[in-house]
Amino acid sequence: MKFATLAVHAGQRPDPHTGAVNIAVSLTSTFQMDGIGKLRNGFEYARSDNPSRRSLETSIATLEGGKHALCFASGQAASTAILDLLEPNDEIVTTANIYGGTYRLFHKVYQKYGITVRVADKTTPESIQTALSDKTTLVWTESPSNPLLTLLDLAETAQYVKNFKNRKGEKPFLVVDNTFPSPAFQNPLALGADIVSHSCTKYIGGHSDVIGGAIVVNDETLWQQLKFYQNAAGAVQGPMDCYLLQRGLRTLPLRMKKHEENAYRVAEFLRGHSCVEEVFFPGFEDFPNHHLVAKQMKGLPGIVSFKIRNGNLPCVNRFFEGLKLFILAESLGGVESLLCHPASMTHAALPESERQKIGITDNLIRLSMGIEDADDLIEDLRNALNQLSE
């Protein structure tokens, strides 16, 4: 079946007992057993498994082209589960352009457990290959990255990682945070990734009303390790949240197309405005590694970042005050258009020197296009930018 059909039907068949078209919200903490060691339909305790969560996991795994998915209470909980694969003296290789919350987790939580982090010089497969060492156990990537939308050749990176062996004689795990493209526009497992992670809060949920995270894998042993952690640590998704995410999945293909359409329109507008210094959008043919859009993606997320010309914090704040439709808020991927100031919001955990080095300056703004009419969004931005001109 095609993606749009799977989004509606995968893991979401009508209830065999009642015929209900929507998946039931299984609001229970525990399940009746038929005897010692005899589970009814495989369910015992809701932390370990729940019909609502199992249905969502089936849907996400199918849409990502994977065999197994695990859902968690947040994207960060999913990331923490992946990091549990590490042992003291192991190393993570990553790029500078990653989500600020991931940076915080690496540097301010896991380093105290003897985990080291090595940052590749550039966001390229060659730089990642150079950064690999005999301690490397995880390679963590994003493409497009947050917030500068840097593109990385995932297949080439996967090949370098596959051919490398660490001191344990093992290949490092290649992790791809696929939150920005969503399963609708990119499937990293097919490109050679071992683990795909998602903040389901964003495009998968799509309505800014639920927090969640997911991991997708193909390897059976790896799934068993992560599944053990999910049950042991217990940062699982509640049944109502699972229901909301599954409801969001059904419209994911439609929403992503509209997000993308609006992003192209807004990016072109911003590029032509005198108050805009630079626009970051992979849809431009002169954007670095633009060819990767066609090579490994089916579309682009509704994210556009840009810098206000000669903008300082008061100037940026004045721009925010001039907006009527765009909402200043954390997060992205909802049906409403949001914007954020990465330096003080999503990437505030990075030291200022690190932010400056990778281009997250005080005049950088990240837009998340909703599904409103593009003309209205452009008019809102034009009015706010024209106030700055005046």
MITI-699640 format. One record per residue (C-alpha): residue number from 1; x, y, z. Coordinates in nm, 4 decimals. Each point is the difference from the previous one (the first is absolute). Example, Ala and Ser with C-alpha at 12.3 -4.5 7.8 and 13.67 -1.06 7.14 Angstrom:
% MITI-699640
+-----+----------+----------+----------+
: num :       px :       py :       pz :
+-----+----------+----------+----------+
:   1 :   1.2300 :  -0.4500 :   0.7800 :
:   2 :   0.1370 :   0.3440 :  -0.0660 :
+-----+----------+----------+----------+
***
This chain:
% MITI-699640
+-----+----------+----------+----------+
: num :       px :       py :       pz :
+-----+----------+----------+----------+
:   1 :   0.0000 :   0.0000 :   0.0000 :
:   2 :   0.1061 :   0.3590 :  -0.0581 :
:   3 :   0.1041 :   0.2247 :   0.2876 :
:   4 :  -0.3286 :   0.1939 :   0.0240 :
:   5 :  -0.1943 :  -0.3271 :   0.0229 :
:   6 :   0.2334 :  -0.1382 :   0.2653 :
:   7 :  -0.0339 :   0.3206 :   0.2025 :
:   8 :  -0.3722 :  -0.0664 :   0.0302 :
:   9 :  -0.0007 :  -0.3775 :   0.0391 :
:  10 :   0.3309 :  -0.1338 :   0.1381 :
:  11 :  -0.0607 :  -0.1222 :   0.3546 :
:  12 :  -0.3474 :   0.1511 :  -0.0062 :
:  13 :  -0.2461 :  -0.2692 :  -0.1041 :
:  14 :  -0.3568 :   0.0152 :   0.1382 :
:  15 :  -0.0502 :  -0.1633 :   0.3393 :
:  16 :  -0.0812 :  -0.3711 :  -0.0579 :
:  17 :  -0.2425 :  -0.0119 :   0.2930 :
:  18 :  -0.2029 :   0.3190 :  -0.0460 :
:  19 :   0.0759 :   0.1070 :  -0.3563 :
:  20 :   0.1130 :   0.3435 :   0.1209 :
:  21 :   0.1897 :   0.1732 :  -0.2792 :
:  22 :   0.2237 :   0.1972 :   0.2379 :
:  23 :   0.2519 :  -0.1777 :   0.2198 :
:  24 :  -0.1231 :  -0.0208 :   0.3593 :
:  25 :   0.1861 :   0.1921 :   0.2698 :
:  26 :   0.1034 :  -0.2759 :   0.2385 :
:  27 :  -0.0277 :   0.1767 :   0.3363 :
:  28 :   0.1249 :  -0.2725 :   0.2272 :
:  29 :   0.3092 :  -0.0498 :   0.2118 :
:  30 :  -0.0149 :  -0.3796 :   0.0078 :
:  31 :  -0.1541 :  -0.2988 :  -0.1808 :
:  32 :  -0.1756 :  -0.3178 :   0.1142 :
:  33 :   0.2076 :  -0.3189 :  -0.0343 :
:  34 :  -0.1428 :  -0.3409 :  -0.0848 :
:  35 :   0.2300 :  -0.1756 :   0.2448 :
:  36 :   0.3587 :  -0.0009 :   0.1219 :
:  37 :   0.2118 :   0.1170 :  -0.2905 :
:  38 :  -0.3003 :   0.0022 :  -0.2348 :
:  39 :  -0.0456 :   0.3454 :  -0.1509 :
:  40 :  -0.3142 :   0.0928 :  -0.1873 :
:  41 :   0.1014 :   0.1334 :  -0.3442 :
:  42 :   0.3516 :   0.0631 :   0.1307 :
:  43 :  -0.0888 :   0.2811 :   0.2407 :
:  44 :   0.0928 :  -0.0022 :   0.3679 :
:  45 :   0.0768 :   0.3507 :   0.1308 :
:  46 :  -0.0427 :   0.3289 :  -0.1849 :
:  47 :   0.3579 :   0.1153 :   0.0526 :
:  48 :   0.1182 :  -0.3111 :  -0.1856 :
:  49 :  -0.2574 :   0.0163 :  -0.2783 :
:  50 :  -0.3387 :   0.1513 :  -0.0730 :
:  51 :  -0.2339 :  -0.0505 :  -0.2982 :
:  52 :  -0.0034 :   0.3731 :  -0.0766 :
:  53 :   0.3795 :   0.0215 :   0.0019 :
:  54 :   0.0445 :  -0.3214 :  -0.1964 :
:  55 :  -0.2309 :   0.1325 :  -0.2711 :
:  56 :   0.1966 :   0.3269 :  -0.0249 :
:  57 :   0.3322 :  -0.1848 :  -0.0056 :
:  58 :  -0.1258 :  -0.2188 :  -0.2841 :
:  59 :  -0.1064 :   0.3082 :  -0.1961 :
:  60 :   0.3286 :   0.1874 :   0.0445 :
:  61 :   0.2132 :  -0.3049 :  -0.0792 :
:  62 :  -0.1969 :  -0.0603 :  -0.3185 :
:  63 :   0.0235 :   0.3615 :  -0.1162 :
:  64 :   0.3758 :   0.0052 :   0.0627 :
:  65 :   0.0467 :  -0.3264 :  -0.1865 :
:  66 :   0.1270 :  -0.1656 :   0.3188 :
:  67 :  -0.0789 :  -0.3233 :   0.1810 :
:  68 :  -0.0308 :   0.1373 :   0.3533 :
:  69 :  -0.0903 :   0.3295 :   0.1668 :
:  70 :   0.0004 :   0.1022 :   0.3650 :
:  71 :  -0.1917 :   0.3023 :   0.1263 :
:  72 :   0.1004 :   0.2153 :   0.2959 :
:  73 :  -0.1369 :   0.2870 :   0.2084 :
:  74 :   0.2071 :   0.2570 :  -0.1965 :
:  75 :   0.2642 :   0.0310 :  -0.2682 :
:  76 :   0.2616 :   0.0449 :   0.2711 :
:  77 :  -0.1162 :  -0.3195 :   0.1713 :
:  78 :   0.0511 :  -0.1807 :  -0.3312 :
:  79 :   0.3491 :   0.1501 :  -0.0306 :
:  80 :   0.0822 :  -0.1095 :   0.3553 :
:  81 :  -0.1013 :  -0.3567 :  -0.0871 :
:  82 :   0.2457 :   0.0003 :  -0.2900 :
:  83 :   0.2769 :   0.1359 :   0.2220 :
:  84 :  -0.0587 :  -0.2891 :   0.2394 :
:  85 :   0.1770 :  -0.2149 :  -0.2618 :
:  86 :   0.3240 :   0.1696 :   0.1080 :
:  87 :   0.2436 :  -0.1077 :   0.2693 :
:  88 :   0.2617 :   0.2044 :   0.1921 :
:  89 :   0.2904 :   0.1057 :  -0.2243 :
:  90 :  -0.2147 :  -0.0273 :  -0.3140 :
:  91 :  -0.0132 :   0.2911 :  -0.2402 :
:  92 :  -0.2657 :   0.1779 :  -0.2034 :
:  93 :   0.0999 :   0.1562 :  -0.3304 :
:  94 :  -0.2344 :   0.2740 :  -0.1141 :
:  95 :  -0.0111 :   0.3215 :  -0.1999 :
:  96 :  -0.0212 :   0.3557 :   0.1303 :
:  97 :  -0.3421 :   0.0543 :  -0.1543 :
:  98 :  -0.2282 :  -0.1961 :   0.2301 :
:  99 :  -0.2993 :   0.0872 :   0.2156 :
: 100 :   0.0969 :   0.1919 :   0.3135 :
: 101 :  -0.1814 :  -0.2473 :   0.2254 :
: 102 :   0.2112 :  -0.2821 :  -0.1448 :
: 103 :   0.3163 :   0.2031 :   0.0636 :
: 104 :  -0.1122 :   0.0546 :   0.3597 :
: 105 :  -0.0659 :  -0.3728 :   0.0467 :
: 106 :   0.3425 :  -0.0925 :  -0.1401 :
: 107 :   0.2116 :   0.2604 :   0.1772 :
: 108 :  -0.1829 :   0.0710 :   0.3252 :
: 109 :  -0.1512 :  -0.3364 :   0.0876 :
: 110 :   0.1936 :  -0.2877 :  -0.1517 :
: 111 :   0.3561 :   0.1305 :   0.0148 :
: 112 :  -0.0019 :  -0.0448 :   0.3781 :
: 113 :  -0.0498 :  -0.3746 :  -0.0609 :
: 114 :   0.3270 :  -0.0200 :  -0.1923 :
: 115 :  -0.1534 :   0.0483 :  -0.3453 :
: 116 :   0.2051 :   0.2243 :  -0.2274 :
: 117 :  -0.1269 :   0.2039 :  -0.2934 :
: 118 :   0.2048 :   0.0672 :  -0.3105 :
: 119 :  -0.1338 :   0.2646 :  -0.2395 :
: 120 :   0.0885 :  -0.0373 :  -0.3669 :
: 121 :   0.1650 :   0.3069 :  -0.1534 :
: 122 :  -0.2666 :   0.0252 :  -0.2706 :
: 123 :  -0.3391 :  -0.1494 :  -0.0722 :
: 124 :   0.1337 :  -0.2337 :  -0.2686 :
: 125 :   0.0449 :  -0.3778 :  -0.0232 :
: 126 :   0.3763 :   0.0477 :  -0.0326 :
: 127 :   0.0205 :   0.2090 :   0.3179 :
: 128 :  -0.2039 :  -0.2570 :   0.1893 :
: 129 :   0.2297 :  -0.2763 :  -0.1275 :
: 130 :   0.3049 :   0.1967 :   0.1184 :
: 131 :  -0.1567 :   0.0486 :   0.3444 :
: 132 :  -0.0544 :  -0.3740 :   0.0577 :
: 133 :   0.2252 :  -0.1561 :   0.2625 :
: 134 :   0.0404 :  -0.3393 :   0.1655 :
: 135 :  -0.2387 :   0.1216 :   0.2737 :
: 136 :  -0.2816 :   0.1047 :  -0.2372 :
: 137 :  -0.3225 :  -0.1864 :   0.0765 :
: 138 :  -0.2622 :   0.2446 :  -0.1330 :
: 139 :  -0.0026 :   0.2360 :  -0.2968 :
: 140 :  -0.2830 :   0.2520 :   0.0454 :
: 141 :  -0.1220 :   0.2089 :  -0.2936 :
: 142 :  -0.2778 :   0.2283 :  -0.1184 :
: 143 :  -0.0855 :   0.0815 :  -0.3602 :
: 144 :  -0.1389 :   0.2598 :  -0.0523 :
: 145 :   0.1475 :   0.1349 :   0.3228 :
: 146 :  -0.1603 :   0.2248 :   0.2591 :
: 147 :  -0.0086 :   0.2990 :  -0.0539 :
: 148 :   0.2253 :   0.0653 :  -0.3037 :
: 149 :  -0.1375 :  -0.2887 :  -0.2102 :
: 150 :   0.3445 :  -0.1339 :  -0.0876 :
: 151 :  -0.0189 :  -0.3074 :  -0.2226 :
: 152 :   0.2096 :  -0.3150 :   0.0495 :
: 153 :   0.0373 :  -0.2874 :  -0.2453 :
: 154 :  -0.1438 :  -0.2763 :   0.2178 :
: 155 :   0.0757 :  -0.2927 :  -0.2317 :
: 156 :   0.3658 :   0.0984 :  -0.0324 :
: 157 :   0.0262 :   0.0565 :   0.3748 :
: 158 :  -0.1559 :  -0.3417 :   0.0624 :
: 159 :   0.2578 :  -0.1627 :  -0.2273 :
: 160 :   0.2912 :   0.1567 :   0.1909 :
: 161 :  -0.1482 :  -0.1083 :   0.3327 :
: 162 :  -0.0736 :  -0.3514 :  -0.1277 :
: 163 :   0.3635 :  -0.0508 :  -0.1013 :
: 164 :   0.1368 :   0.1125 :   0.3379 :
: 165 :   0.0693 :  -0.2197 :   0.3028 :
: 166 :   0.0590 :   0.1362 :   0.3511 :
: 167 :   0.2091 :  -0.1507 :   0.2810 :
: 168 :  -0.2785 :  -0.2507 :   0.0720 :
: 169 :   0.0172 :  -0.1209 :  -0.3589 :
: 170 :  -0.3472 :   0.1452 :  -0.0601 :
: 171 :  -0.1419 :   0.2409 :  -0.2530 :
: 172 :  -0.1316 :   0.3192 :   0.1654 :
: 173 :  -0.3744 :   0.0580 :  -0.0113 :
: 174 :  -0.1028 :   0.2711 :  -0.2449 :
: 175 :  -0.2861 :   0.2064 :   0.1476 :
: 176 :  -0.1991 :   0.2424 :  -0.2142 :
: 177 :  -0.2382 :   0.2472 :   0.1629 :
: 178 :  -0.2737 :   0.0088 :  -0.2637 :
: 179 :  -0.2276 :   0.2490 :   0.1768 :
: 180 :   0.0229 :   0.2747 :  -0.2638 :
: 181 :  -0.0783 :  -0.2041 :  -0.3147 :
: 182 :  -0.2370 :  -0.2441 :   0.1759 :
: 183 :  -0.0585 :  -0.3467 :  -0.1499 :
: 184 :  -0.1935 :   0.1691 :  -0.2814 :
: 185 :   0.3095 :   0.1606 :  -0.1507 :
: 186 :   0.2987 :  -0.2125 :   0.1078 :
: 187 :   0.0655 :  -0.3586 :   0.1093 :
: 188 :   0.3547 :  -0.0310 :   0.1404 :
: 189 :  -0.0188 :  -0.3770 :   0.0611 :
: 190 :  -0.0160 :  -0.0483 :  -0.3767 :
: 191 :   0.3148 :   0.2143 :  -0.0285 :
: 192 :   0.1992 :  -0.2136 :   0.2431 :
: 193 :  -0.0820 :   0.1430 :   0.3443 :
: 194 :  -0.0247 :  -0.2391 :   0.2947 :
: 195 :  -0.2310 :   0.2120 :   0.2158 :
: 196 :  -0.2500 :   0.2698 :  -0.0916 :
: 197 :  -0.1257 :   0.2325 :   0.2717 :
: 198 :  -0.2915 :   0.2419 :   0.0043 :
: 199 :  -0.1412 :   0.2710 :   0.2133 :
: 200 :  -0.3590 :  -0.0990 :  -0.0774 :
: 201 :  -0.1051 :   0.3279 :   0.1622 :
: 202 :   0.0785 :   0.1683 :  -0.3309 :
: 203 :  -0.1285 :  -0.1111 :  -0.3411 :
: 204 :  -0.1257 :  -0.3446 :   0.0997 :
: 205 :  -0.2394 :   0.1499 :   0.2563 :
: 206 :  -0.0424 :   0.3116 :  -0.2086 :
: 207 :  -0.2441 :   0.1904 :   0.2217 :
: 208 :   0.2137 :   0.1313 :   0.2882 :
: 209 :  -0.2058 :  -0.1959 :   0.2508 :
: 210 :   0.2136 :  -0.3004 :   0.0967 :
: 211 :   0.3585 :  -0.0877 :   0.1007 :
: 212 :   0.1592 :  -0.3229 :  -0.1182 :
: 213 :   0.3043 :  -0.1720 :  -0.1426 :
: 214 :   0.0779 :  -0.3098 :  -0.2046 :
: 215 :   0.2856 :  -0.2283 :  -0.1037 :
: 216 :  -0.0105 :  -0.2225 :  -0.3106 :
: 217 :   0.2428 :  -0.2865 :  -0.0724 :
: 218 :   0.0296 :  -0.3102 :  -0.2158 :
: 219 :   0.2463 :  -0.2079 :   0.1994 :
: 220 :  -0.1729 :  -0.2489 :   0.2309 :
: 221 :   0.2729 :  -0.0041 :   0.2685 :
: 222 :   0.0164 :   0.3789 :   0.0076 :
: 223 :  -0.3784 :   0.0190 :   0.0348 :
: 224 :   0.0102 :  -0.2430 :   0.2924 :
: 225 :   0.2642 :   0.2144 :   0.1754 :
: 226 :  -0.2022 :   0.3172 :  -0.0459 :
: 227 :  -0.3250 :  -0.1741 :   0.0920 :
: 228 :   0.1581 :  -0.1215 :   0.3259 :
: 229 :   0.1023 :   0.3595 :   0.0796 :
: 230 :  -0.3459 :   0.1335 :  -0.0864 :
: 231 :  -0.1599 :  -0.2359 :   0.2512 :
: 232 :   0.2715 :   0.0300 :   0.2663 :
: 233 :   0.0251 :   0.3813 :  -0.0033 :
: 234 :  -0.3700 :   0.0547 :  -0.0616 :
: 235 :  -0.0031 :   0.3310 :  -0.1900 :
: 236 :  -0.2838 :  -0.1290 :  -0.2152 :
: 237 :  -0.2757 :   0.1737 :  -0.1896 :
: 238 :  -0.3423 :   0.0144 :   0.1619 :
: 239 :  -0.2965 :  -0.1474 :  -0.1935 :
: 240 :  -0.1716 :   0.3348 :  -0.0612 :
: 241 :   0.3199 :   0.1473 :  -0.1391 :
: 242 :   0.0373 :  -0.3060 :  -0.2229 :
: 243 :  -0.3519 :   0.0551 :  -0.1303 :
: 244 :   0.0697 :   0.3664 :  -0.0792 :
: 245 :   0.3222 :  -0.0853 :  -0.1843 :
: 246 :  -0.1707 :  -0.2701 :  -0.2009 :
: 247 :  -0.2748 :   0.2440 :  -0.0922 :
: 248 :   0.2688 :   0.2412 :  -0.1177 :
: 249 :   0.1664 :  -0.2677 :  -0.2133 :
: 250 :  -0.3124 :  -0.0390 :  -0.2093 :
: 251 :   0.0372 :   0.3493 :  -0.1464 :
: 252 :   0.3820 :   0.0091 :  -0.0053 :
: 253 :   0.0346 :  -0.0309 :  -0.3824 :
: 254 :  -0.2494 :   0.2809 :  -0.0622 :
: 255 :   0.1494 :   0.2301 :   0.2623 :
: 256 :   0.3592 :  -0.0509 :  -0.1107 :
: 257 :  -0.0836 :   0.1005 :  -0.3561 :
: 258 :  -0.1613 :   0.3226 :   0.1217 :
: 259 :   0.2864 :   0.0739 :   0.2416 :
: 260 :   0.2433 :  -0.0453 :  -0.2892 :
: 261 :  -0.2022 :   0.2160 :  -0.2373 :
: 262 :  -0.0153 :   0.2832 :   0.2527 :
: 263 :   0.3731 :  -0.0312 :   0.0736 :
: 264 :   0.0909 :   0.0477 :  -0.3669 :
: 265 :  -0.2241 :   0.3061 :  -0.0289 :
: 266 :   0.1247 :   0.1623 :   0.3203 :
: 267 :   0.3666 :  -0.0743 :  -0.0722 :
: 268 :  -0.0235 :   0.1687 :  -0.3400 :
: 269 :  -0.1662 :   0.3039 :   0.1558 :
: 270 :   0.2598 :   0.0343 :   0.2738 :
: 271 :   0.2843 :  -0.0275 :  -0.2481 :
: 272 :  -0.1265 :   0.3075 :  -0.1790 :
: 273 :  -0.0495 :   0.2257 :   0.3032 :
: 274 :   0.2564 :   0.2704 :   0.0760 :
: 275 :  -0.0118 :  -0.0667 :   0.3772 :
: 276 :   0.1054 :  -0.3630 :  -0.0417 :
: 277 :   0.3706 :  -0.0782 :  -0.0001 :
: 278 :  -0.0099 :  -0.3757 :  -0.0735 :
: 279 :  -0.2597 :  -0.2730 :  -0.0467 :
: 280 :   0.0611 :  -0.3661 :   0.0861 :
: 281 :  -0.2188 :  -0.2294 :  -0.2083 :
: 282 :   0.1124 :  -0.3193 :  -0.1780 :
: 283 :  -0.2504 :   0.0584 :  -0.2804 :
: 284 :   0.2246 :   0.2679 :  -0.1510 :
: 285 :   0.2204 :  -0.1394 :  -0.2760 :
: 286 :   0.3031 :   0.1876 :   0.1360 :
: 287 :  -0.0473 :  -0.1372 :   0.3524 :
: 288 :   0.2991 :  -0.2171 :   0.1047 :
: 289 :  -0.0558 :  -0.3648 :  -0.0979 :
: 290 :  -0.3345 :   0.0821 :  -0.1617 :
: 291 :   0.0404 :  -0.3152 :  -0.2142 :
: 292 :  -0.0626 :  -0.2103 :   0.3119 :
: 293 :  -0.3643 :   0.1106 :   0.0043 :
: 294 :  -0.0619 :  -0.2013 :  -0.3150 :
: 295 :   0.2381 :  -0.2798 :   0.1019 :
: 296 :  -0.1388 :  -0.0903 :   0.3418 :
: 297 :  -0.3223 :   0.1922 :   0.0591 :
: 298 :  -0.3532 :   0.0078 :  -0.1382 :
: 299 :  -0.0638 :   0.3575 :   0.1133 :
: 300 :   0.1044 :   0.2699 :   0.2439 :
: 301 :  -0.1370 :   0.0839 :   0.3450 :
: 302 :  -0.1713 :   0.3337 :   0.0536 :
: 303 :   0.3042 :   0.1572 :   0.1669 :
: 304 :   0.1684 :   0.3185 :  -0.1182 :
: 305 :   0.2689 :   0.1803 :   0.1988 :
: 306 :   0.1282 :   0.3479 :  -0.0740 :
: 307 :   0.2110 :   0.2813 :   0.1392 :
: 308 :  -0.1164 :   0.3586 :   0.0371 :
: 309 :   0.2491 :   0.2358 :  -0.1612 :
: 310 :   0.2090 :   0.1783 :   0.2647 :
: 311 :  -0.2448 :  -0.1292 :   0.2593 :
: 312 :   0.0628 :   0.0078 :   0.3745 :
: 313 :  -0.2264 :  -0.1350 :   0.2744 :
: 314 :  -0.2192 :   0.3143 :   0.0293 :
: 315 :  -0.0409 :  -0.0037 :  -0.3772 :
: 316 :  -0.0986 :  -0.3664 :  -0.0024 :
: 317 :  -0.2428 :   0.0587 :   0.2850 :
: 318 :  -0.1581 :   0.2885 :  -0.1900 :
: 319 :  -0.0483 :  -0.2331 :  -0.2954 :
: 320 :  -0.1741 :  -0.2527 :   0.2246 :
: 321 :  -0.2300 :   0.2702 :   0.1359 :
: 322 :  -0.1045 :   0.0948 :  -0.3524 :
: 323 :  -0.1353 :  -0.3451 :  -0.0845 :
: 324 :  -0.3689 :  -0.0887 :   0.0210 :
: 325 :  -0.0136 :  -0.3582 :  -0.1337 :
: 326 :   0.3365 :  -0.1549 :   0.0853 :
: 327 :   0.0145 :  -0.0981 :   0.3674 :
: 328 :   0.3234 :   0.0274 :   0.1973 :
: 329 :   0.0310 :  -0.3393 :   0.1677 :
: 330 :   0.2184 :  -0.3052 :   0.0436 :
: 331 :  -0.0620 :  -0.3001 :  -0.2270 :
: 332 :  -0.0979 :  -0.0324 :  -0.3660 :
: 333 :  -0.2013 :  -0.2145 :  -0.2377 :
: 334 :  -0.3491 :   0.1051 :   0.1086 :
: 335 :  -0.2873 :   0.1125 :  -0.2197 :
: 336 :   0.0596 :   0.3554 :   0.1243 :
: 337 :   0.3071 :   0.1980 :  -0.1031 :
: 338 :   0.2578 :   0.0445 :   0.2744 :
: 339 :   0.3339 :   0.1751 :   0.0238 :
: 340 :   0.2804 :  -0.0142 :   0.2484 :
: 341 :   0.3283 :   0.1688 :   0.0890 :
: 342 :   0.2469 :  -0.2930 :   0.0042 :
: 343 :   0.2764 :   0.1832 :   0.1886 :
: 344 :  -0.2218 :   0.0566 :   0.3045 :
: 345 :  -0.2447 :  -0.2870 :  -0.0395 :
: 346 :   0.0732 :  -0.3350 :  -0.1707 :
: 347 :   0.3800 :   0.0375 :   0.0110 :
: 348 :   0.0472 :   0.1972 :   0.3221 :
: 349 :   0.1828 :  -0.3021 :   0.1492 :
: 350 :   0.2922 :   0.0598 :  -0.2366 :
: 351 :   0.2747 :   0.2338 :   0.1227 :
: 352 :  -0.0081 :   0.3284 :  -0.1884 :
: 353 :   0.3360 :  -0.0747 :  -0.1623 :
: 354 :  -0.1397 :  -0.3253 :  -0.1412 :
: 355 :  -0.3145 :   0.1707 :  -0.1262 :
: 356 :   0.2025 :   0.2701 :  -0.1742 :
: 357 :   0.2304 :  -0.2586 :  -0.1565 :
: 358 :  -0.2836 :  -0.1848 :  -0.1711 :
: 359 :  -0.1990 :   0.3085 :  -0.0953 :
: 360 :  -0.2711 :   0.0121 :   0.2670 :
: 361 :   0.0235 :   0.3742 :   0.0497 :
: 362 :  -0.2307 :   0.2423 :   0.1785 :
: 363 :  -0.1572 :   0.1062 :  -0.3307 :
: 364 :  -0.0939 :  -0.3567 :  -0.1039 :
: 365 :  -0.3717 :  -0.0890 :  -0.0056 :
: 366 :  -0.1528 :  -0.3406 :  -0.0708 :
: 367 :  -0.3445 :  -0.0165 :  -0.1561 :
: 368 :  -0.2273 :  -0.3041 :   0.0090 :
: 369 :  -0.2623 :   0.0340 :  -0.2687 :
: 370 :  -0.3489 :  -0.1145 :   0.0894 :
: 371 :  -0.2716 :  -0.0857 :  -0.2484 :
: 372 :  -0.1511 :   0.3495 :  -0.0292 :
: 373 :  -0.0247 :   0.1796 :  -0.3340 :
: 374 :   0.3501 :   0.0960 :  -0.1142 :
: 375 :  -0.1133 :   0.3474 :  -0.1074 :
: 376 :  -0.1104 :   0.0789 :   0.3545 :
: 377 :   0.3268 :  -0.1242 :   0.1454 :
: 378 :   0.2027 :   0.2083 :  -0.2442 :
: 379 :  -0.2077 :   0.3084 :   0.0739 :
: 380 :   0.0570 :  -0.0491 :   0.3728 :
: 381 :   0.3757 :  -0.0232 :  -0.0497 :
: 382 :   0.0019 :   0.2939 :  -0.2418 :
: 383 :  -0.1774 :   0.2266 :   0.2469 :
: 384 :   0.2384 :  -0.0873 :   0.2830 :
: 385 :   0.3105 :   0.0399 :  -0.2186 :
: 386 :  -0.1249 :   0.3294 :  -0.1458 :
: 387 :  -0.0334 :   0.1382 :   0.3533 :
: 388 :   0.3703 :  -0.0711 :   0.0429 :
: 389 :   0.0746 :   0.1825 :  -0.3271 :
: 390 :  -0.1864 :   0.3021 :   0.1247 :
+-----+----------+----------+----------+
***
